[in-house]
């Protein structure tokens, strides 16, 4: 009895409360705490780390299609000039592998390091732009030769530099970007130095891209529209004066035959030869295309077809439908890059991602205009498609920076 009453009054024993296990929390740099977090940090396809798989997928798809079409366009030239049909393919694959490695590495690098690295890249670009002016040549000075690796254009570094520097500048002086000193004078000074060095090469297509990127970065930094008119009118007047005084001789030569590719005069027949055969290729492709590898114009009718005019072969072999699909993929890539950037955790990430994404769109539009005679033939490559090892490495590295921004972007990853 006593035992029963005693047990009935007995309080339940206090058991240790089980606290919920605290999971590793991502730090500001995206790394995870603890040894398991260190392992997860190097897990390439971890959605938890914020890597945007949609953007990565689009980059790889465009890269694969680009290499395939570059090879299809280049094997006649490779056989004719290098005695090796696979000459261009082997080099492009090598640089693509290096570019992918850089892309993955940069995707893990906290993009905030580019606050400082921006000026290192700018200094490197300026050094190379000066260096190239002393390279012996019989014509334009655009390439620096690096032995068996081939050559590269300093303008590729300059395009990255202008985006990095203006993204850093805009993020540091956000509230002052509506003023002339911070919003207009400083960005224009950097751009004018770069464009001035390119003018001496001369490299007018590079100047056009730098000018567009500078205007874009100024606009998204909050510069008032009135300043574009105030700057633009004197700039156009300066270009007109240079043309009248003969300072734009190379550019005026490129203007010869523009818009006349299909109906040239006798003296412009060879000046329009490349563009004319490009249009023939586009037209012969029709809606469905001749089939992969079946292009006719790539058999030495289009000079250097593996470079700036590779999209003409895309149109001829894959037809209007295939060309539209490729352009749609580019559009998706730019759209996704901008969407990632808008959702970035800070202004620097947004400016950086938008500028690098826009560069892809600008080059695609200009390249298509060139091969269709919509603008003068000024040598603008098609991203992921045109042959060029170092430019491909630079491009993929830039995609790595956007992927780094995506790791901290407040965006549903898919």
SVG drawing of the C-alpha trace seen along z (x, -y; Angstrom):
<svg xmlns="http://www.w3.org/2000/svg" viewBox="-2 -68 61 70">
<polyline fill="none" stroke="black" stroke-width="0.4" points="0.0,0.0 2.7,-2.4 4.7,-1.6 1.8,-2.3 1.0,-5.7 4.6,-6.6 5.0,-5.7 1.8,-7.6 3.3,-10.8 6.7,-10.3 7.5,-12.9 8.6,-11.7 12.3,-11.6 13.9,-14.4 15.3,-13.1 17.9,-15.1 16.3,-17.2 17.5,-16.4 18.4,-19.6 18.1,-19.8 21.4,-19.2 22.7,-22.5 23.5,-22.1 26.5,-23.9 25.6,-27.3 27.0,-28.9 29.3,-31.8 29.4,-35.0 31.9,-33.5 29.7,-30.5 31.9,-28.0 30.5,-25.7 31.7,-25.3 33.3,-22.0 35.1,-19.2 31.9,-18.0 31.4,-21.6 34.9,-21.6 34.0,-18.5 30.8,-20.0 32.7,-23.2 34.4,-21.2 31.3,-19.4 30.9,-20.9 27.1,-20.2 25.9,-21.1 22.8,-23.1 23.1,-24.1 26.2,-26.1 24.2,-28.1 25.8,-27.2 23.3,-28.0 22.9,-24.8 20.8,-26.4 23.5,-28.9 26.2,-26.3 24.2,-24.0 23.6,-26.7 27.3,-27.6 28.3,-23.9 25.6,-23.4 26.8,-26.5 30.4,-25.4 29.7,-21.9 27.7,-23.2 30.3,-25.9 33.2,-23.5 31.3,-21.1 30.3,-23.8 33.8,-25.3 35.3,-21.9 32.7,-21.5 33.6,-24.9 37.4,-24.6 38.4,-21.1 38.7,-22.1 41.0,-25.1 42.9,-22.9 43.6,-20.4 44.5,-23.0 46.7,-25.2 48.0,-23.0 47.8,-19.6 45.7,-18.4 41.9,-18.5 41.8,-18.4 44.4,-21.2 41.9,-23.8 39.8,-21.3 42.7,-20.0 43.8,-23.4 40.3,-24.5 39.6,-21.4 42.8,-22.1 41.9,-25.7 38.3,-24.7 39.6,-22.2 41.7,-25.0 38.8,-27.4 36.5,-25.0 39.1,-24.5 39.3,-28.3 35.6,-28.6 35.1,-26.1 38.0,-27.5 36.6,-31.1 33.1,-29.9 34.5,-29.0 36.4,-32.2 34.5,-34.9 33.8,-37.5 34.5,-40.3 38.2,-39.7 37.6,-41.5 37.3,-44.8 41.1,-44.7 41.8,-42.4 39.9,-44.8 42.8,-47.2 45.3,-44.4 43.4,-43.3 43.2,-46.9 46.9,-47.4 47.6,-44.1 45.2,-45.2 47.0,-48.6 50.4,-47.0 49.4,-44.6 47.7,-47.3 50.9,-49.3 53.0,-46.2 51.1,-45.2 51.9,-48.6 55.6,-47.5 54.9,-44.1 56.4,-44.0 53.6,-43.7 52.8,-44.7 49.3,-45.8 47.2,-46.2 48.7,-45.5 46.1,-43.5 47.9,-40.3 50.6,-39.3 52.3,-36.1 53.1,-33.6 55.1,-30.9 53.4,-27.5 50.3,-28.6 49.4,-31.0 48.4,-34.6 45.9,-36.6 44.3,-40.0 44.8,-42.4 41.3,-43.7 39.9,-40.5 41.5,-41.5 40.4,-45.1 36.7,-44.1 36.9,-42.3 38.8,-45.1 36.3,-47.8 33.4,-45.8 35.4,-45.0 36.6,-48.5 33.2,-50.2 31.4,-47.6 33.9,-48.3 33.6,-52.1 29.8,-52.1 29.5,-49.9 31.9,-52.1 30.3,-55.5 26.7,-54.5 25.2,-57.8 27.6,-59.9 27.0,-58.3 24.5,-61.0 27.3,-63.6 29.6,-64.5 32.8,-63.8 31.9,-60.2 29.3,-59.1 30.8,-60.5 34.3,-61.8 35.9,-58.9 34.4,-56.1 35.0,-58.0 38.7,-58.6 39.3,-54.9 37.4,-54.1 39.1,-56.8 42.6,-55.6 41.6,-52.0 40.0,-53.2 42.9,-55.5 45.3,-52.6 43.0,-50.5 42.7,-53.4 46.5,-53.1 46.3,-49.4 43.7,-50.1 40.9,-48.0 37.6,-49.7 35.3,-46.7 37.1,-46.6 36.5,-50.3 32.8,-49.8 32.4,-47.1 34.3,-49.1 32.2,-52.1 28.9,-50.1 30.0,-48.4 31.0,-51.7 27.7,-53.3 25.8,-50.3 27.8,-50.3 27.3,-54.0 23.5,-53.7 23.0,-50.9 25.1,-52.8 22.5,-55.6 24.1,-58.1 21.4,-60.6 20.4,-60.3 21.3,-64.0 25.0,-63.2 24.9,-60.7 23.6,-63.4 26.2,-65.9 29.0,-63.5 27.7,-61.8 27.3,-64.8 31.0,-66.0 32.2,-62.5 30.3,-62.0 31.7,-65.3 35.2,-64.2 34.7,-61.0 33.4,-63.0 36.4,-65.3 38.8,-62.4 37.0,-60.8 37.2,-64.0 40.9,-64.6 41.8,-61.0 42.6,-59.8 40.2,-56.9 41.8,-55.5 41.6,-51.8 38.0,-52.2 37.0,-53.9 38.5,-51.0 36.3,-48.7 33.3,-50.9 34.0,-50.3 31.3,-47.9 29.2,-48.0 25.7,-47.1 26.8,-46.2 27.9,-42.6 25.3,-41.2 25.6,-44.0 29.2,-45.3 30.9,-47.5 34.0,-46.1 36.4,-47.8 34.6,-46.5 34.3,-42.9 37.1,-41.6 36.4,-44.0 32.9,-42.4 34.0,-38.8 33.9,-37.4 30.6,-38.9 29.0,-38.0 29.9,-34.3 28.7,-34.5 25.3,-35.6 25.3,-32.8 25.9,-30.3 23.0,-31.7 20.7,-31.7 21.6,-28.2 20.8,-26.8 17.1,-27.5 14.8,-26.6 16.1,-23.1 19.7,-23.5 21.9,-21.2 22.9,-19.0 25.7,-18.9 29.1,-18.9 27.4,-19.6 28.3,-23.3 29.7,-24.2 30.9,-27.7 33.4,-26.5 35.5,-25.0 37.7,-28.1 35.0,-30.3 34.7,-32.2 38.2,-33.2 39.0,-32.4 35.5,-30.9 36.4,-29.3 36.8,-32.8 34.3,-35.6 32.1,-33.9 31.5,-30.6 27.8,-31.5 27.3,-31.6 28.2,-27.8 25.8,-27.3 23.0,-28.9 24.0,-26.8 24.2,-23.4 21.5,-23.8 19.3,-26.2 17.1,-29.0 15.6,-26.8 19.0,-25.8 20.3,-29.3 17.2,-30.5 17.8,-27.8 21.4,-28.8 20.4,-32.5 17.7,-31.5 20.2,-29.7 22.4,-32.8 19.3,-34.8 18.6,-32.4 22.2,-32.6 22.2,-36.4 18.7,-36.4 19.7,-33.9 23.0,-35.8 21.1,-39.1 18.5,-37.4 21.2,-35.9 22.9,-39.3 19.7,-41.3 19.2,-38.8 22.8,-39.2 23.4,-39.9 25.1,-43.3 25.4,-46.0 28.9,-44.9 27.7,-41.4 24.8,-42.9 26.9,-45.3 29.5,-42.6 27.1,-40.0 25.0,-42.3 28.1,-43.7 29.6,-40.3 26.3,-38.9 25.6,-41.9 29.0,-41.6 27.9,-38.2 24.7,-39.7 26.6,-42.6 29.1,-40.4 26.4,-38.0 24.3,-40.9 27.3,-42.6 28.6,-39.3 25.3,-38.5 25.1,-42.0 28.6,-41.6 27.9,-38.2 24.7,-39.5 26.2,-42.8 24.2,-44.7 27.4,-46.5 31.0,-46.7 33.2,-43.7 35.3,-44.7 36.3,-41.4 33.9,-40.5 34.0,-36.9 31.0,-34.9 31.3,-33.7 31.9,-30.0 31.9,-29.4 34.7,-31.4 38.2,-29.8 40.6,-31.4 42.1,-29.7 43.0,-32.5 39.7,-34.4 37.8,-31.2 39.7,-30.8 38.9,-34.5 35.2,-34.0 34.9,-30.9 36.7,-32.6 34.1,-35.4 31.3,-32.8 33.1,-31.5 32.7,-34.9 29.0,-34.9 28.7,-31.5 30.5,-32.9 27.9,-35.6 25.2,-32.9 26.4,-31.2 25.2,-34.0 22.3,-35.1 18.9,-35.1 17.5,-33.0 16.0,-29.6 18.7,-27.3 17.7,-24.8"/>
</svg>
